[in-house]
Amino acid sequence: MIAPQVVLVGPMGVGKSTVGQLLAERLGVGYRDTDDDIVAEQSRTIAEIFVDEGEPAFRAIEKAAVHRALAEHDGVLALGGGSILDADTRALLAGRRVVYLSMDVEEAVKRTGLNAARPLLAVNPRKQWRELMEARRSLYEEVATVVVETDGRTPEEVAQVALDALELKEA
C-alpha cells in the first residue's frame, strides 16, 4: 500500500507548504500539496472556486483531491486547512503519521496579513480566524499523531521538531 510518510495539517498560513518541502528534502522523498493539485486540476485559484461555486462545491473537490493524494503519494503531503472538516477524510488519516502545525491568531496575522486572498477571511479576518480555529482545533487534534507549535520558530526549527517527534531519520 502506498502511503505518505508524513501528512501535514493545520490552518491556512501556518507554513504547511514551507515545512512540508523542508521535511521532504530532509527525508529524501517527494512533496505534494493538495491545494496545488486542486489549482492544477481546476485551472483556477481556490478563491475563484469559492466565489464561482461556493464552499460546499470546493469541499467536494478538495475531498476527492485529498483521497487521491493519500492513495497515490508516498512522500510528504500537505493538506488544505479545511480538509479535516470531512469525516471520511479524518477516518482515512487514522493510523497515519499526521503532524498538526499550530499557531495563535497573532502569529497568523504576522504570517498571512489575514488578506483578502483567503476567501474564508474576507470580512473581519481576526474574528473569522478565531472562529475557524475554534471549529477546527479539535479536528486537527483528533487526526494528529503529533502537534508542533510554530509560533516564534523558523520553518527549519519546525521541521526538526516534527522529525524528532515522529522519530524519523533524515535521508
TORPA-4810 file (N, C-alpha, C, O; in nm, 3 decimals):
<nodes>
NODE_1_0.084_-0.119_0.000_0.000_0.000_0.000_0.088_0.125_0.000_0.181_0.137_0.079_M
NODE_2_0.058_0.215_-0.087_0.127_0.344_-0.090_0.066_0.431_0.020_-0.056_0.436_0.036_I
NODE_3_0.152_0.498_0.095_0.103_0.590_0.198_0.207_0.698_0.221_0.327_0.671_0.220_A
NODE_4_0.160_0.821_0.241_0.255_0.928_0.270_0.335_0.897_0.397_0.281_0.841_0.492_P
NODE_5_0.462_0.934_0.397_0.543_0.918_0.518_0.495_1.013_0.626_0.491_0.979_0.744_Q
NODE_6_0.458_1.135_0.584_0.412_1.237_0.677_0.299_1.316_0.611_0.310_1.353_0.494_V
NODE_7_0.193_1.342_0.685_0.084_1.427_0.638_0.080_1.550_0.730_0.080_1.537_0.852_V
NODE_8_0.077_1.667_0.670_0.072_1.791_0.746_-0.069_1.851_0.740_-0.128_1.863_0.633_L
NODE_9_-0.120_1.889_0.858_-0.248_1.957_0.867_-0.230_2.082_0.953_-0.134_2.093_1.029_V
NODE_10_-0.322_2.175_0.939_-0.318_2.297_1.018_-0.385_2.409_0.943_-0.423_2.394_0.827_G
NODE_11_-0.399_2.523_1.010_-0.471_2.635_0.949_-0.394_2.700_0.834_-0.273_2.680_0.819_P
NODE_12_-0.467_2.776_0.754_-0.404_2.850_0.644_-0.294_2.941_0.700_-0.311_3.004_0.805_M
NODE_13_-0.183_2.946_0.629_-0.075_3.036_0.667_0.018_2.983_0.774_0.111_3.053_0.814_G
NODE_14_-0.004_2.860_0.822_0.079_2.807_0.929_0.217_2.762_0.879_0.310_2.747_0.958_V
NODE_15_0.229_2.742_0.748_0.358_2.703_0.693_0.364_2.559_0.647_0.473_2.501_0.638_G
NODE_16_0.249_2.499_0.618_0.248_2.359_0.575_0.333_2.338_0.449_0.406_2.240_0.440_K
NODE_17_0.322_2.429_0.354_0.398_2.413_0.229_0.548_2.426_0.254_0.626_2.343_0.207_S
NODE_18_0.587_2.528_0.326_0.730_2.551_0.353_0.789_2.437_0.435_0.893_2.382_0.400_T
NODE_19_0.722_2.402_0.543_0.772_2.294_0.631_0.766_2.161_0.556_0.856_2.078_0.570_V
NODE_20_0.662_2.141_0.479_0.648_2.017_0.402_0.763_1.996_0.305_0.816_1.886_0.293_G
NODE_21_0.801_2.103_0.236_0.913_2.093_0.142_1.044_2.064_0.215_1.126_1.986_0.168_Q
NODE_22_1.063_2.127_0.332_1.183_2.100_0.412_1.185_1.955_0.461_1.289_1.889_0.454_L
NODE_23_1.072_1.906_0.509_1.065_1.767_0.555_1.095_1.670_0.441_1.169_1.574_0.458_L
NODE_24_1.035_1.696_0.325_1.058_1.608_0.210_1.206_1.605_0.173_1.263_1.499_0.146_A
NODE_25_1.267_1.722_0.172_1.411_1.733_0.142_1.493_1.651_0.242_1.580_1.573_0.204_E
NODE_26_1.464_1.670_0.370_1.540_1.601_0.475_1.518_1.450_0.475_1.609_1.374_0.510_R
NODE_27_1.399_1.407_0.436_1.368_1.264_0.432_1.405_1.200_0.298_1.404_1.078_0.284_L
NODE_28_1.438_1.284_0.199_1.474_1.232_0.067_1.355_1.175_-0.009_1.368_1.076_-0.081_G
NODE_29_1.238_1.239_0.008_1.116_1.194_-0.059_1.051_1.312_-0.131_1.095_1.426_-0.118_V
NODE_30_0.946_1.283_-0.206_0.874_1.387_-0.278_0.779_1.465_-0.187_0.743_1.420_-0.078_G
NODE_31_0.740_1.582_-0.236_0.647_1.668_-0.163_0.525_1.691_-0.251_0.537_1.706_-0.373_Y
NODE_32_0.408_1.692_-0.190_0.283_1.719_-0.263_0.190_1.800_-0.174_0.185_1.780_-0.053_R
NODE_33_0.118_1.892_-0.235_0.023_1.978_-0.164_-0.112_1.965_-0.235_-0.121_1.989_-0.356_D
NODE_34_-0.215_1.926_-0.161_-0.345_1.905_-0.226_-0.405_2.035_-0.279_-0.481_2.032_-0.375_T
NODE_35_-0.372_2.149_-0.217_-0.419_2.277_-0.272_-0.360_2.299_-0.412_-0.431_2.344_-0.502_D
NODE_36_-0.232_2.266_-0.429_-0.169_2.278_-0.561_-0.236_2.183_-0.662_-0.257_2.219_-0.777_D
NODE_37_-0.269_2.062_-0.616_-0.337_1.966_-0.703_-0.470_2.023_-0.752_-0.504_2.013_-0.870_D
NODE_38_-0.544_2.084_-0.660_-0.676_2.139_-0.694_-0.662_2.253_-0.796_-0.736_2.258_-0.894_I
NODE_39_-0.568_2.343_-0.772_-0.546_2.456_-0.863_-0.508_2.405_-1.002_-0.559_2.455_-1.102_V
NODE_40_-0.420_2.305_-1.008_-0.377_2.250_-1.138_-0.494_2.180_-1.208_-0.514_2.198_-1.328_A
NODE_41_-0.570_2.102_-1.134_-0.681_2.026_-1.191_-0.795_2.118_-1.238_-0.856_2.093_-1.342_E
NODE_42_-0.821_2.224_-1.162_-0.934_2.313_-1.191_-0.897_2.431_-1.281_-0.984_2.500_-1.333_Q
NODE_43_-0.766_2.454_-1.299_-0.716_2.567_-1.379_-0.768_2.702_-1.328_-0.796_2.793_-1.406_S
NODE_44_-0.781_2.713_-1.196_-0.820_2.838_-1.132_-0.781_2.831_-0.985_-0.753_2.724_-0.931_R
NODE_45_-0.780_2.947_-0.921_-0.739_2.952_-0.781_-0.850_2.898_-0.690_-0.966_2.887_-0.730_T
NODE_46_-0.811_2.866_-0.569_-0.909_2.821_-0.471_-1.010_2.933_-0.443_-1.130_2.907_-0.429_I
NODE_47_-0.961_3.056_-0.434_-1.051_3.170_-0.412_-1.155_3.179_-0.524_-1.272_3.206_-0.498_A
NODE_48_-1.113_3.155_-0.648_-1.207_3.159_-0.761_-1.312_3.049_-0.750_-1.429_3.070_-0.781_E
NODE_49_-1.270_2.931_-0.707_-1.365_2.820_-0.690_-1.469_2.859_-0.584_-1.589_2.837_-0.602_I
NODE_50_-1.422_2.915_-0.473_-1.514_2.959_-0.366_-1.615_3.059_-0.420_-1.735_3.047_-0.395_F
NODE_51_-1.566_3.159_-0.494_-1.653_3.265_-0.546_-1.749_3.210_-0.651_-1.869_3.239_-0.648_V
NODE_52_-1.696_3.129_-0.744_-1.778_3.079_-0.855_-1.878_2.973_-0.812_-1.991_2.972_-0.860_D
NODE_53_-1.838_2.884_-0.722_-1.921_2.767_-0.693_-1.963_2.753_-0.546_-2.053_2.676_-0.514_E
NODE_54_-1.898_2.828_-0.458_-1.931_2.820_-0.316_-1.847_2.718_-0.241_-1.782_2.633_-0.300_G
NODE_55_-1.852_2.729_-0.108_-1.770_2.641_-0.024_-1.808_2.493_-0.037_-1.717_2.410_-0.045_E
NODE_56_-1.937_2.455_-0.039_-1.969_2.311_-0.049_-1.909_2.246_-0.174_-1.858_2.134_-0.167_P
NODE_57_-1.913_2.315_-0.288_-1.855_2.260_-0.411_-1.703_2.247_-0.397_-1.644_2.148_-0.439_A
NODE_58_-1.641_2.349_-0.337_-1.497_2.341_-0.315_-1.462_2.223_-0.226_-1.368_2.149_-0.254_F
NODE_59_-1.537_2.205_-0.118_-1.508_2.096_-0.024_-1.519_1.959_-0.091_-1.444_1.868_-0.058_R
NODE_60_-1.612_1.944_-0.185_-1.625_1.817_-0.259_-1.502_1.795_-0.347_-1.449_1.684_-0.353_A
NODE_61_-1.456_1.900_-0.414_-1.336_1.893_-0.497_-1.215_1.860_-0.408_-1.132_1.775_-0.442_I
NODE_62_-1.208_1.928_-0.294_-1.097_1.908_-0.201_-1.094_1.764_-0.148_-0.988_1.701_-0.143_E
NODE_63_-1.210_1.713_-0.110_-1.218_1.576_-0.057_-1.163_1.476_-0.159_-1.083_1.388_-0.124_K
NODE_64_-1.205_1.490_-0.284_-1.157_1.399_-0.389_-1.005_1.412_-0.406_-0.935_1.311_-0.421_A
NODE_65_-0.954_1.534_-0.404_-0.810_1.557_-0.420_-0.730_1.496_-0.305_-0.625_1.436_-0.326_A
NODE_66_-0.781_1.512_-0.184_-0.712_1.458_-0.065_-0.712_1.306_-0.070_-0.609_1.243_-0.046_V
NODE_67_-0.826_1.246_-0.101_-0.834_1.100_-0.105_-0.742_1.042_-0.212_-0.678_0.939_-0.192_H
NODE_68_-0.735_1.110_-0.327_-0.645_1.067_-0.436_-0.500_1.076_-0.390_-0.422_0.982_-0.409_R
NODE_69_-0.463_1.188_-0.329_-0.324_1.208_-0.286_-0.285_1.108_-0.178_-0.173_1.057_-0.179_A
NODE_70_-0.375_1.080_-0.085_-0.344_0.983_0.021_-0.320_0.844_-0.038_-0.240_0.767_0.015_L
NODE_71_-0.388_0.812_-0.148_-0.373_0.681_-0.212_-0.249_0.674_-0.302_-0.193_0.566_-0.322_A
NODE_72_-0.207_0.788_-0.357_-0.101_0.789_-0.459_0.037_0.832_-0.411_0.137_0.791_-0.469_E
NODE_73_0.044_0.912_-0.306_0.170_0.978_-0.271_0.239_0.909_-0.154_0.175_0.877_-0.054_H
NODE_74_0.369_0.888_-0.167_0.442_0.819_-0.060_0.545_0.907_0.009_0.629_0.856_0.084_D
NODE_75_0.540_1.038_-0.014_0.635_1.129_0.049_0.569_1.211_0.159_0.501_1.157_0.246_G
NODE_76_0.591_1.342_0.153_0.531_1.435_0.249_0.412_1.500_0.180_0.424_1.551_0.068_V
NODE_77_0.298_1.499_0.247_0.175_1.551_0.188_0.117_1.661_0.278_0.094_1.639_0.397_L
NODE_78_0.093_1.778_0.220_0.029_1.889_0.293_-0.117_1.897_0.249_-0.147_1.897_0.129_A
NODE_79_-0.207_1.904_0.346_-0.350_1.915_0.316_-0.398_2.057_0.338_-0.344_2.130_0.421_L
NODE_80_-0.499_2.097_0.262_-0.559_2.228_0.280_-0.616_2.242_0.421_-0.654_2.143_0.484_G
NODE_81_-0.622_2.365_0.469_-0.662_2.392_0.607_-0.797_2.336_0.647_-0.815_2.296_0.762_G
NODE_82_-0.892_2.331_0.554_-1.026_2.285_0.588_-1.052_2.139_0.555_-1.164_2.091_0.576_G
NODE_83_-0.954_2.069_0.504_-0.976_1.930_0.459_-1.021_1.838_0.573_-1.089_1.739_0.548_S
NODE_84_-0.983_1.870_0.696_-1.017_1.785_0.810_-1.163_1.802_0.853_-1.208_1.731_0.944_I
NODE_85_-1.236_1.893_0.791_-1.378_1.909_0.821_-1.457_1.786_0.777_-1.566_1.760_0.829_L
NODE_86_-1.405_1.712_0.680_-1.474_1.597_0.624_-1.447_1.471_0.709_-1.331_1.433_0.728_D
NODE_87_-1.553_1.407_0.758_-1.538_1.289_0.844_-1.468_1.174_0.772_-1.390_1.102_0.834_A
NODE_88_-1.496_1.154_0.643_-1.430_1.047_0.568_-1.280_1.071_0.559_-1.200_0.978_0.569_D
NODE_89_-1.243_1.196_0.540_-1.100_1.230_0.534_-1.035_1.205_0.669_-0.926_1.148_0.676_T
NODE_90_-1.101_1.246_0.776_-1.045_1.220_0.910_-1.027_1.071_0.932_-0.926_1.028_0.988_R
NODE_91_-1.123_0.991_0.888_-1.113_0.845_0.904_-0.994_0.790_0.825_-0.924_0.700_0.873_A
NODE_92_-0.972_0.843_0.706_-0.858_0.799_0.623_-0.724_0.835_0.687_-0.623_0.769_0.660_L
NODE_93_-0.721_0.938_0.769_-0.596_0.981_0.832_-0.562_0.896_0.955_-0.449_0.902_1.004_L
NODE_94_-0.657_0.819_1.004_-0.632_0.735_1.122_-0.519_0.638_1.094_-0.515_0.574_0.989_A
NODE_95_-0.427_0.628_1.188_-0.315_0.535_1.174_-0.199_0.587_1.090_-0.100_0.517_1.071_G
NODE_96_-0.211_0.709_1.040_-0.101_0.768_0.961_-0.022_0.864_1.049_-0.069_0.907_1.155_R
NODE_97_0.099_0.898_1.004_0.180_0.999_1.074_0.129_1.136_1.032_0.160_1.184_0.923_R
NODE_98_0.052_1.198_1.119_-0.007_1.329_1.089_0.050_1.432_1.186_0.044_1.416_1.308_V
NODE_99_0.105_1.538_1.129_0.159_1.648_1.209_0.065_1.767_1.197_0.039_1.818_1.088_V
NODE_100_0.013_1.810_1.313_-0.070_1.930_1.319_0.022_2.047_1.353_0.077_2.054_1.462_Y
NODE_101_0.037_2.138_1.257_0.115_2.260_1.279_0.019_2.364_1.335_-0.077_2.402_1.269_L
NODE_102_0.046_2.411_1.456_-0.045_2.506_1.520_0.019_2.643_1.534_0.141_2.657_1.534_S
NODE_103_-0.067_2.744_1.545_-0.021_2.882_1.571_-0.136_2.960_1.631_-0.253_2.923_1.616_M
NODE_104_-0.101_3.069_1.701_-0.208_3.153_1.756_-0.244_3.265_1.658_-0.178_3.282_1.556_D
NODE_105_-0.349_3.338_1.689_-0.401_3.439_1.596_-0.299_3.548_1.566_-0.292_3.596_1.453_V
NODE_106_-0.220_3.588_1.665_-0.121_3.694_1.640_-0.016_3.648_1.539_0.027_3.725_1.453_E
NODE_107_0.024_3.523_1.551_0.119_3.467_1.454_0.053_3.461_1.316_0.119_3.489_1.215_E
NODE_108_-0.074_3.424_1.310_-0.147_3.417_1.183_-0.151_3.554_1.116_-0.134_3.565_0.995_A
NODE_109_-0.173_3.658_1.196_-0.177_3.794_1.142_-0.041_3.829_1.082_-0.032_3.883_0.972_V
NODE_110_0.065_3.797_1.155_0.201_3.827_1.107_0.231_3.754_0.977_0.289_3.812_0.885_K
NODE_111_0.192_3.627_0.969_0.230_3.544_0.855_0.146_3.570_0.731_0.199_3.575_0.620_R
NODE_112_0.016_3.585_0.749_-0.071_3.594_0.631_-0.118_3.735_0.607_-0.165_3.768_0.497_T
NODE_113_-0.107_3.821_0.709_-0.168_3.952_0.699_-0.320_3.937_0.696_-0.394_4.034_0.681_G
NODE_114_-0.366_3.811_0.710_-0.508_3.779_0.700_-0.571_3.855_0.584_-0.665_3.933_0.600_L
NODE_115_-0.514_3.830_0.466_-0.551_3.909_0.348_-0.672_3.855_0.274_-0.721_3.746_0.302_N
NODE_116_-0.719_3.933_0.179_-0.842_3.902_0.105_-0.828_3.782_0.013_-0.929_3.730_-0.034_A
NODE_117_-0.706_3.737_-0.015_-0.689_3.618_-0.099_-0.735_3.493_-0.026_-0.743_3.385_-0.085_A
NODE_118_-0.765_3.505_0.101_-0.816_3.394_0.182_-0.968_3.410_0.189_-1.017_3.489_0.269_R
NODE_119_-1.043_3.336_0.107_-1.187_3.361_0.095_-1.264_3.349_0.226_-1.366_3.416_0.244_P
NODE_120_-1.218_3.264_0.318_-1.293_3.248_0.442_-1.263_3.358_0.543_-1.321_3.362_0.651_L
NODE_121_-1.169_3.449_0.506_-1.131_3.555_0.600_-1.157_3.694_0.542_-1.094_3.792_0.583_L
NODE_122_-1.248_3.703_0.448_-1.267_3.828_0.375_-1.320_3.942_0.461_-1.285_4.058_0.437_A
NODE_123_-1.404_3.913_0.559_-1.463_4.017_0.644_-1.420_3.992_0.788_-1.433_3.880_0.837_V
NODE_124_-1.369_4.095_0.856_-1.324_4.083_0.995_-1.233_3.961_1.013_-1.269_3.867_1.083_N
NODE_125_-1.116_3.964_0.950_-1.030_3.846_0.946_-0.990_3.788_1.082_-0.990_3.667_1.099_P
NODE_126_-0.956_3.874_1.179_-0.914_3.821_1.311_-1.027_3.740_1.375_-1.005_3.629_1.423_R
NODE_127_-1.147_3.796_1.374_-1.262_3.729_1.434_-1.290_3.599_1.359_-1.315_3.495_1.421_K
NODE_128_-1.287_3.604_1.227_-1.316_3.485_1.147_-1.209_3.378_1.168_-1.240_3.259_1.176_Q
NODE_129_-1.083_3.420_1.178_-0.975_3.323_1.201_-0.997_3.253_1.334_-0.985_3.131_1.344_W
NODE_130_-1.028_3.331_1.438_-1.053_3.272_1.571_-1.170_3.173_1.565_-1.164_3.064_1.623_R
NODE_131_-1.277_3.211_1.495_-1.394_3.124_1.484_-1.361_2.996_1.407_-1.403_2.887_1.445_E
NODE_132_-1.285_3.011_1.298_-1.242_2.893_1.223_-1.162_2.799_1.312_-1.185_2.678_1.312_L
NODE_133_-1.069_2.855_1.388_-0.985_2.772_1.474_-1.066_2.709_1.587_-1.039_2.595_1.626_M
NODE_134_-1.164_2.779_1.640_-1.250_2.719_1.743_-1.323_2.598_1.685_-1.339_2.496_1.753_E
NODE_135_-1.366_2.609_1.561_-1.439_2.500_1.495_-1.345_2.385_1.454_-1.387_2.270_1.452_A
NODE_136_-1.221_2.417_1.422_-1.132_2.317_1.364_-1.028_2.258_1.459_-0.980_2.147_1.437_R
NODE_137_-0.992_2.330_1.564_-0.880_2.286_1.650_-0.897_2.141_1.696_-0.803_2.062_1.687_R
NODE_138_-1.015_2.106_1.745_-1.035_1.970_1.797_-1.024_1.866_1.684_-0.983_1.753_1.708_S
NODE_139_-1.060_1.905_1.562_-1.049_1.813_1.448_-0.903_1.792_1.410_-0.861_1.680_1.380_L
NODE_140_-0.825_1.901_1.411_-0.680_1.887_1.386_-0.619_1.796_1.491_-0.540_1.707_1.459_Y
NODE_141_-0.657_1.818_1.617_-0.601_1.738_1.727_-0.645_1.592_1.715_-0.568_1.501_1.748_E
NODE_142_-0.767_1.570_1.669_-0.820_1.434_1.653_-0.736_1.352_1.556_-0.710_1.234_1.581_E
NODE_143_-0.693_1.411_1.446_-0.619_1.336_1.344_-0.468_1.335_1.368_-0.396_1.258_1.304_V
NODE_144_-0.420_1.418_1.458_-0.276_1.437_1.475_-0.209_1.325_1.553_-0.259_1.278_1.655_A
NODE_145_-0.095_1.284_1.502_-0.005_1.196_1.575_0.077_1.283_1.670_0.099_1.247_1.786_T
NODE_146_0.120_1.398_1.620_0.194_1.496_1.699_0.145_1.637_1.666_0.098_1.663_1.555_V
NODE_147_0.156_1.726_1.764_0.124_1.867_1.746_0.254_1.944_1.759_0.328_1.927_1.856_V
NODE_148_0.283_2.030_1.660_0.404_2.112_1.665_0.362_2.258_1.661_0.303_2.305_1.564_V
NODE_149_0.395_2.329_1.768_0.366_2.473_1.771_0.469_2.545_1.684_0.589_2.519_1.693_E
NODE_150_0.420_2.635_1.601_0.508_2.705_1.507_0.541_2.847_1.552_0.632_2.910_1.499_T
NODE_151_0.467_2.897_1.651_0.487_3.035_1.696_0.632_3.059_1.736_0.688_2.985_1.817_D
NODE_152_0.693_3.162_1.678_0.828_3.201_1.715_0.937_3.105_1.667_1.052_3.117_1.709_G
NODE_153_0.903_3.011_1.582_1.001_2.915_1.530_1.020_2.937_1.381_0.927_2.975_1.310_R
NODE_154_1.142_2.912_1.334_1.168_2.916_1.190_1.112_2.788_1.128_1.091_2.689_1.198_T
NODE_155_1.089_2.789_0.997_1.044_2.666_0.931_1.142_2.550_0.955_1.100_2.435_0.971_P
NODE_156_1.271_2.580_0.957_1.372_2.476_0.980_1.356_2.416_1.120_1.368_2.294_1.138_E
NODE_157_1.330_2.502_1.218_1.309_2.452_1.355_1.183_2.367_1.364_1.182_2.263_1.430_E
NODE_158_1.077_2.411_1.298_0.951_2.336_1.298_0.972_2.199_1.235_0.926_2.098_1.288_V
NODE_159_1.041_2.196_1.121_1.068_2.068_1.053_1.147_1.975_1.144_1.118_1.855_1.151_A
NODE_160_1.247_2.028_1.214_1.328_1.945_1.303_1.246_1.892_1.420_1.259_1.775_1.457_Q
NODE_161_1.162_1.976_1.479_1.076_1.932_1.590_0.983_1.821_1.541_0.960_1.723_1.612_V
NODE_162_0.928_1.836_1.420_0.840_1.734_1.365_0.914_1.602_1.344_0.864_1.496_1.381_A
NODE_163_1.033_1.608_1.284_1.113_1.486_1.263_1.143_1.417_1.396_1.128_1.296_1.408_L
NODE_164_1.184_1.496_1.495_1.216_1.440_1.627_1.093_1.377_1.691_1.100_1.267_1.746_D
NODE_165_0.980_1.448_1.684_0.857_1.399_1.747_0.810_1.268_1.683_0.758_1.180_1.751_A
NODE_166_0.829_1.258_1.552_0.788_1.136_1.479_0.896_1.029_1.482_0.874_0.916_1.438_L
NODE_167_1.012_1.065_1.536_1.128_0.974_1.542_1.167_0.926_1.403_1.196_0.809_1.382_E
NODE_168_1.169_1.020_1.308_1.211_0.989_1.172_1.355_1.034_1.152_1.397_1.137_1.204_L
NODE_169_1.428_0.956_1.076_1.568_0.988_1.047_1.579_1.056_0.912_1.509_1.022_0.817_K
NODE_170_1.670_1.153_0.906_1.694_1.221_0.778_1.764_1.125_0.682_1.841_1.038_0.723_E
NODE_171_1.737_1.145_0.552_1.797_1.061_0.448_1.943_1.095_0.430_2.011_1.034_0.347_A
</nodes>
